[in-house]
Amino acid sequence: MLQRALSVVLLTTALNGCAQMDELLRGQRANVSDDPAAATGAPDTDTYVQELYALANGDPATQTEILADAETTAALTPNPSSRLRLALVLATPGHAETDEDRAQDILRDLLSQTELLTSGEIALATVHLRSVEQRLMLSQETARLREQSSRTADTEQRAVEQRLARVEAENRDLRKSLAEAEQKLEAITTIERSIREQTENGNNQQ
């Protein structure tokens, strides 16, 4: 049930992200000629998208290579475009180095100074930030539900153990009572046997 709910949320997030991307990119194409940041030599939107496609569909070696190159480029030339590229790589799910917390931090920082980004870069950063935030919220909710489920299971387990302990204690008391009753019965039987023997001996002597 939980897995089905999570799948629905992830699908909804992906569809919303696609719709937002399409809307933002339409605005980006319409305004590209008026974009002052476009003159800085920043990569066009297709360059980012093609690399993200290669990242999402590549083998582990390709994914590692893309991440390493993005990390190195961002470290050596830490401009808005290189940092955006790194953030998008970190935000892309499906590879070993996905880091949504770090991607969120970089994207939020970039979007706080949008004058240094092209309209296409703003569109990519905005859509991926929303996607990352939604995935992080989903992860937190999943962790909360798992913790709650674990606590419930622990509580139920403790309750079962307490019930078993009570039953075992009751069984011990019953066994003790039964043993005492058997001892008393044996004592009474011994006394009755002794009385009968004494009576029979007295009758025989007469």
C-alpha positions, 0 to 999 in steps of 0.5 A: 500500500505504501509503495503504491502511494509512493509510486503515485506521488513520484509519477505525479512529481515527474509529470508536473516537472515535465509540464513546468519545464515545457512552460518555462522553456516556451517562455525562454525561447520567446525571450532569448533575444532579450536575455542579457545573460545569453551574451556571457557564452553560457551553454544553451538549454539543449546542452544541459538536457543532452548531458542529463539524458546521457546521465540518466541512461548511461552505464555506471562508468558513464555516470561516474565520468559525467559527475567527475567532469562536472565536479572538476569544472565547477571547482576549477571555474566556479561560474553560474553555468558550471555550478548549475551543471553540477547541481543538475547532475547531483539532482538527477535520480537513478545514479549512485552519486545523486545528492539531493540535499547538495543539489538543493543548496546549489540551486537555491543559491543560483536562483538567488542571483538570476541576473547571472543566468540565462532564461533557459538556465533559470528554467532548468534550475527552477524545475529541478529545484521543485523536483528535488524539494518534492523528492526530499519531502517524499523521502522525509515522509517515507522515513517518518512513516517507516519510523512510525511503523517500526514504533508500532511494531515494537509496541505490538511486540512488547505487548505480545511479550508481556502477554506471553510473560503473564501466561507463563507466570500463570502456568508456573502458578498453576503447576505449583498449585497442582504440585501442592495439591498432589502432595496434599492428596498423597498425604491424605491417601497415606493417612487413610491407608494407615488408618485402614491398616490400623483398623484391620490389624485391630480387628484381626487381633480381636 
